Amino acid sequence: MAYSYDESTHKITIPRGDTATIHLTITGGGVTDGDAVLFRVRNRSKGEWTVSKLAMVTDGSATIRLTSEDTRLLSPRYRYGWTIGVVTDPDTDENGEPIANDATDNVLTAYNQLMTFAVTESGVLGKDE
């Protein structure tokens, strides 16, 4: 089973170690080109953030790329949730990639609750599949 997104529940399901490209369309809220989207996955069982990815907003959209390295250490035995935020006027590195790691970066959460991020063992369906 490859990466999937359920539009009605906002659940993301991905096999451990797989890659995914998540395309986001940004509407409303004063988000402008040059801002960045912050995508984070939280291990609900341990209470810690396990994945954080930033992507620049360009022409009202952003693309989050999850690599094999991002998902390889996630375990199907834990419960995960995901959320999206916006970083207004982020700094960028030498490659033009956004950086949000100082006191001048405004991070604004788009969702107040975590959406489900389910990890399955590669080639094996999860309990609720």
Secondary structure in CASP SS format (residue, H / E / C, confidence):
PFRMAT SS
TARGET T0000
AUTHOR 0000-0000-0000
METHOD secondary structure of the structure
MODEL  1
M C 1.00
A C 1.00
Y C 1.00
S E 1.00
Y E 1.00
D E 1.00
E C 1.00
S C 1.00
T C 1.00
H C 1.00
K E 1.00
I E 1.00
T E 1.00
I E 1.00
P E 1.00
R C 1.00
G C 1.00
D C 1.00
T C 1.00
A E 1.00
T E 1.00
I E 1.00
H E 1.00
L E 1.00
T E 1.00
I C 1.00
T C 1.00
G C 1.00
G C 1.00
G C 1.00
V C 1.00
T C 1.00
D C 1.00
G C 1.00
D C 1.00
A E 1.00
V E 1.00
L E 1.00
F E 1.00
R E 1.00
V E 1.00
R E 1.00
N E 1.00
R C 1.00
S C 1.00
K C 1.00
G C 1.00
E E 1.00
W E 1.00
T E 1.00
V E 1.00
S E 1.00
K E 1.00
L E 1.00
A E 1.00
M E 1.00
V C 1.00
T E 1.00
D C 1.00
G C 1.00
S E 1.00
A E 1.00
T E 1.00
I E 1.00
R E 1.00
L E 1.00
T C 1.00
S H 1.00
E H 1.00
D H 1.00
T H 1.00
R H 1.00
L C 1.00
L C 1.00
S C 1.00
P C 1.00
R C 1.00
Y C 1.00
R C 1.00
Y E 1.00
G E 1.00
W E 1.00
T E 1.00
I E 1.00
G E 1.00
V E 1.00
V E 1.00
T E 1.00
D C 1.00
P C 1.00
D E 1.00
T E 1.00
D C 1.00
E C 1.00
N C 1.00
G C 1.00
E C 1.00
P E 1.00
I E 1.00
A C 1.00
N C 1.00
D C 1.00
A C 1.00
T C 1.00
D C 1.00
N E 1.00
V E 1.00
L E 1.00
T E 1.00
A C 1.00
Y C 1.00
N C 1.00
Q C 1.00
L C 1.00
M E 1.00
T E 1.00
F E 1.00
A E 1.00
V E 1.00
T E 1.00
E C 1.00
S C 1.00
G C 1.00
V C 1.00
L C 1.00
G C 1.00
K C 1.00
D C 1.00
E C 1.00
END
